[in-house]
Amino acid sequence: MDRYKRGEIWQVDFDQQIGSEISKRRPAILFSVDAYNNLSEHHGLLIVTPGTSTRLENPRTGKVLKGVLEVTPSSLNGLKNTTYFLAGQVKSVSKVRLKEKVGVLEGHLRTLLAQELADILGLFEDLGD
């Protein structure tokens, strides 16, 4: 059985898309925890944050949009181009969709991605009654 670790970057096949979902083969960061990633083979799902080569920025400020993590290539992450990981497109995918391990996201960037995901999902907001 393959072992999957949080923070790994994989090439993932996102086809067949519906509506505005991400599509095509592209890098994605494995974000679910290792215990979830490596449940029995019958489970077969992982939670990933997909990336794109398109810079998504605020036209007024020129800064990358909230919910987007900009990652430049390094020997550790294995990316060939600057990639923008989209917290707003986080999704559960079958392990069958993972095609090739690219590298591992740097630790400080994992922390930033976790913050982007928490902000998008409102994890630290008062949920009320």
C-alpha positions in Angstrom: 0.0 0.0 0.0 1.3 3.5 -0.9 1.9 5.9 2.0 0.7 9.5 1.6 2.0 12.4 3.7 0.5 15.8 4.4 2.4 18.5 2.5 3.4 16.3 -0.5 2.8 17.8 -3.9 1.4 15.5 -6.5 0.3 15.8 -10.1 -3.4 15.1 -10.0 -5.9 14.5 -12.8 -8.9 16.7 -12.0 -10.9 15.8 -15.1 -14.1 15.5 -15.3 -15.0 18.9 -14.1 -18.4 20.4 -13.5 -19.1 24.2 -13.7 -16.2 26.2 -12.2 -14.4 23.2 -10.6 -10.7 23.0 -11.4 -9.8 20.7 -14.3 -6.9 19.1 -16.1 -3.8 17.5 -14.7 -2.0 19.9 -12.4 -0.1 20.0 -9.1 -2.0 19.8 -5.8 -0.9 19.8 -2.2 -2.0 16.9 -0.1 -3.5 18.6 2.9 -5.4 15.9 4.9 -3.5 14.5 7.9 -1.5 11.3 7.5 -3.8 9.2 9.6 -6.7 10.0 7.2 -4.5 9.6 4.1 -3.4 6.1 5.0 -6.7 4.5 6.2 -7.4 1.2 4.6 -7.3 1.0 0.8 -11.1 0.7 0.8 -11.2 4.4 2.0 -9.3 5.7 -1.0 -9.8 9.4 -0.6 -7.4 12.3 0.0 -8.0 16.0 0.6 -6.0 18.3 -1.7 -5.5 21.9 -2.6 -5.1 22.3 -6.4 -2.7 24.7 -8.0 -2.7 26.8 -11.2 0.0 28.6 -13.2 -2.3 31.6 -13.5 -1.6 34.5 -11.1 -4.9 35.5 -9.5 -4.5 39.0 -8.2 -6.5 42.0 -7.0 -6.5 44.5 -9.9 -6.4 47.5 -7.5 -3.5 46.3 -5.4 -1.7 43.9 -7.7 -1.4 41.5 -4.7 -2.3 37.8 -4.9 -6.0 37.2 -4.0 -7.0 36.1 -0.5 -7.2 32.3 -0.4 -4.4 31.9 -2.9 -0.9 30.7 -1.9 1.9 31.7 -4.2 4.7 29.1 -4.3 8.0 29.6 -6.2 9.9 26.5 -7.5 12.6 25.0 -5.2 14.5 21.7 -5.1 12.3 20.6 -2.2 8.9 21.3 -3.7 9.9 20.1 -7.2 7.7 22.7 -9.0 8.9 23.8 -12.4 7.0 27.1 -12.4 5.5 29.5 -9.8 2.3 27.9 -8.8 -0.8 29.5 -7.1 -2.6 27.0 -4.8 -6.3 27.7 -4.4 -7.7 27.3 -0.9 -11.2 27.9 -2.3 -10.9 24.9 -4.5 -9.9 22.4 -1.8 -11.5 19.0 -2.5 -11.6 15.3 -1.7 -10.2 13.1 -4.5 -9.7 9.5 -5.1 -6.1 8.2 -4.7 -6.5 7.0 -8.3 -6.3 10.6 -9.5 -2.7 11.0 -8.1 -0.3 10.4 -11.0 3.1 11.5 -9.9 4.8 12.8 -6.7 6.5 16.1 -7.4 7.9 17.1 -4.1 7.1 18.5 -0.6 5.8 21.9 0.3 8.1 23.9 2.7 6.9 23.9 6.3 6.4 27.7 6.6 4.2 27.6 3.4 2.1 24.7 4.9 1.4 27.0 7.8 0.4 29.8 5.5 -1.8 27.4 3.5 -3.5 26.2 6.7 -4.3 29.9 7.6 -5.7 30.5 4.1 -7.9 27.4 4.4 -9.0 28.4 7.9 -10.0 31.9 6.6 -11.9 30.5 3.6 -13.8 28.0 5.8 -14.3 30.4 8.7 -12.9 27.8 11.1 -12.1 30.3 13.9 -15.3 32.4 13.6 -18.1 32.2 16.1 -20.6 29.7 14.6 -23.4 30.9 16.8 -26.2 28.8 18.1 
